[in-house]
Structure formats: structure tokens, C-alpha cells
Amino acid sequence: MAAEARRLAAQLLEENWRGNHTVPASGLYPHQWSWDSGFIAIGLRHVSPARARQEMDSLLDAQWEDGRIPQIVYDAEGGDGYSPGPGFWRSELLAGSPVGIQTAGLVQPPNHALAVWKVFQSDPASAESRQFLEAAFPRLVKWHEYLATRRTHGPGLLASIVHPWESGTDNSPLWDQPLERVPTIPPEDIHRPDLAHAGEGERPGQREYGKYYWLAHRYRDHDCDDRDTGYPFLVEDPLFNALWVVSELALAKIATELGLDDRSHIQRAAELTSALEDLFDPALGCYVARDVLTTLLLPKATVNGLAPLLIPKMARAKTLLRTLKGPRFLGEGAQLVPSYDATASDMNPGLYWRGPAWFNMAWLVIVGLRTVGESRLAGLLSVKFVELAVLHRFPEYVNPWTGRPHGTRDFSWTAALTLEIVNS
Ligand code: 2M8
């Protein structure tokens, strides 16, 4: 099984390779996506450390002057197969955008320093690998500085997202309440090429899309300037911020490897870990999001709220484990971790980020379980992961209970993380 999984996953990543990056899926997502590239590089390093380095280099080449790493780097070959495309963002007209590269203005969760550190570790002795690490380090520091200086809209140190697309978990029920106050754009004004590649019930609805577009217009029309006030969607997400902590710890390791001082990274990781405590919901037994505009917590149990399991020596690890094993997540026989509370009346096991199991989140949970010493459960979930990934041709997501595949197939991070699991 492992050998076959390796072969099929490597083959798919080859098919989805576009010269210096990998597209998430050739039909539905024909460009380079930010956190996808992080997950992809983590798996690709087992097949080709050189390609994994290129994956991260091409993404970092698209960094803006203010430090942001964009959500999407547009591929000239991607045409208008995805909307919003480069013509929507017109990034080339904005000050501080990368020269000769078209990108979106938004960002995605910061898994990049973690990815760079893992890619380096797969080939630590080569000169290319060291050069890669040396070149990536200042860019990653600048990215984290962007989060710390431009995105701390809330009362504390945590970074805020300005759009559900920035969470990577776009349609999560966590965003329902803040989206209530966002106006909408009529469906006839929105181009939906995505619906040609996945069923309507497997993608966000027209109502959500109307709001996503309204927010994207608002951000773009204010030059993607984070000093803009009066923004109607500002949210602190536990997943985004937990990945920031993990990446800050990876930066500390990179600094040490390069003979540099790691203290500022260790300190920021510790401060962010403390700040995350503001997002803990004792009734749900997990972390939740905070609406920065009302300062109220958004009490929904989602897989995002389990992500702090990734932080070494997490004080609440035991509570998170209990929640993970309980009825909201794995308790009722789920094969992989559902994205949303299985006990919630509006949970839907097939609907985009509102119940199904995603392979990147499954992998993060597996890593979190290993971090807290739960290797048995991590092993069981790993077996299921590989089984479902290979059986269904690397689907985008699955029903957590039946394993039925949803969304697009031949999805790159599913294949890449399969490689990471079978090689760990
Ligand atoms: C999905 O998000 C895009 C917008 O970024 C979309 O729905 O069109 C999400 O699953 C996100 O996490 C992922 O990065 C992206 C590409 O795979 O697709």
C-alpha cells in the first residue's frame, strides 16, 4: 500500500507541476495558492527536494514590499479558469506589489516557515539547500513582521483576517455571524467557473459568494491597505494564529541553523501562545474565533479550534484531546476529523468546510497528536488518511463517516501529505 501510495502521489504532483510551482488541482484551481504550496512542499521534498525548494521560492518571489505573501500567485497559463482572476485584483497597479508577477491582495494561513524548515531538513548537506534557507529566512521574517504590524487589529497580539478566503477554511460556520453585516453583490454579477469542476452543493453558495466578492472589492478598492478602518469583517482565527506560532518556532530553528539569534522568535511564539488563551471556549472544550469588531467570541467548535494541539507543551493539550476524541469530532466513529462539530444541527458532512474532513487538517491533527505523545491515535488516523486518499484518487475532501469523496479529485495537497505520512 505504501509503495503504491508513493507512486501515485508522486505521479500526481508531477502532473500538477507547472515549471516552478504546483497547482492545487488542474481544473478548479489553476494557479499557485499560498498555503497549498506550503503543504505541497512538505510532501514534495520526499520526491524532489529541488522542486520543493522551487515551490517555496516561487511563492516567496511574489512577496509584496510590506511583507505579505499573497493568497494566489497567478499563472499566465491559468487563463480565466478561476475567478477572481488577475484582472480583478490588478495588483500590478498597486504600490509595493511584486514586479512582473500578478497576485491576489489577500493572504492565507502562515505555514510557510514550517514548510521551508522541513524542506531544508530533507537535504541539509547540500549547498543549494543552505542557499535556499539563507534566502528564505529574511523573507519569512518580513512576512511575520507584516502579520505583527499590519494585521493586529484586535485588542492583543493575534493576527486578524479580513476575508474568509484568508482563513483557508472559507465557508466555515465560524464566519457566519461576522458575514451577517457584510453587504452582498447580486449573483448575476459574479462569474463562477468553479462550478464547472465541483457540484454546486460542494462549493460555497451564491449568497456567500456575493459577500466574498463584496469584501474583496472593498479591500481592493482601498488599495489592499491594512491601515484602512471601517472594514466590516475582522476576525481572529485560532488556526491562522496557531500556525503562526508553529512557524515562529520554525523560524527560531532556522535562525539557530544559520548561526543567528533565535530569541525574538521564541519570545513571539510564547507571547502568541498566551494571547491564544483569549480564544478558548471552556463550554466547547476548544478554541474558537473572535469577532474583532464586537470583541465577542464566535462559539462554534471547528477543526480550526483544535489546531493549538500543534504547539509544543500546550497547557490545554489534555482538554483538546478529550474534545477531539469526543462526540463533536471523532467520537461517533469518524474515520478522519470532521471540519465542524458533529453534534451541531447545521453540520453537513458533504458541504464545503461545514462538516467534511479535509486532508490538510487531518494531517495537522496527526502532527498535533504526535506532539502530545498520542502516537497510537496518530497512527490509526494516518492509516485511514492514506487509504481514503489513494482509494478516491486524492480527493479534495471526504465525508468523515462514510469516506465518500467530494470536491475535485487529483488534489495536490492530499497527494503531498500522503507522501509526508508514508515517509514519516
Ligand atoms: C479553497 O479556497 C479557494 C479560495 O482561496 C476557493 O474556494 O476558491 C480552500 O480550500 C483553500 O484552503 C485552498 O487554499 C484553495 C486552493 O486549494 O481552495
Residues whose N, C-alpha, C, O or C-beta is under 5 A from the ligand:
A	BS01	2M8	P24 Y29 W33 D36 W165 G168 T169
